[in-house]
């Protein structure tokens, strides 16, 4: 009886997951597999060239500049976003009736990108790296605060009160009680922020076009220019490399969080 019940539960579980798995297979995995195949061929003649397309992208100055700028942007913007969001959430978590203003945090994300660009142009005469970072922070800090507030609200108040009874101050309560309890929130926020940092291209493109200043020339600019110029062989190779790197970064973050 137990085996039959377990067998039914497994089939129900498989039936529940099947539509999503089929959708991912058809619309994600199969197209990406086609991109991998195309990265080893020329776009016009369809001639197999091995890793020549990969050699081209790693000797392409525009691609190397875009990689450098994207890494620089991610390395600066994400730590700032995490720290600013956590600081604001810790302050706001002390407000009792905060539900009325929570929706305001998400207002920048609801604004169309074109509107964000208009605001960006109003406040910044020169569109450079710092203005790009500020635009990213302005648009994404709200949802980060909401996620931090959700994590803070889930911390058992008994732990904090017990620590205070034992003589722990606010700083020690934060470091030894709250911060360890927020590990899950940190992981979620870092992953979402990392993925959202790949979308900042829209603002840079609408402000400065396909060829912006060298400090805000991002990977998506290179991809867009190669697409316009029909350099699909280089585009496919670069897509495979970037996709592989993003996958490794997410796996590494997951490993680090589990280890800690």
Buried (B, 14 or more C-beta within 10 A) or exposed (E): EEEEEEEEEEEEEEEEEEEEEEEEEEEEEEEEEEBBEBBBBBBEEEEEBEEBBBEBBEEBEBBEBBBEBBEBBBEBBBEBBBEBBBEBBBEBBEEEEEEEEEEEBEEBEEEEBEEBBBBBEEEBEEBBBEBBBBBBBBBBBBBBBBBBBEBBEEBEEEBBEEBBEEEBEEEEBBEEBBEEBBEEBBBEBBBBBBEBBBEBBEBBBBBBEEEBBEBBBBBBBBBBBBEEEEBBBBBBBBBBBBEEEEEEBBEEBEEEBEEE
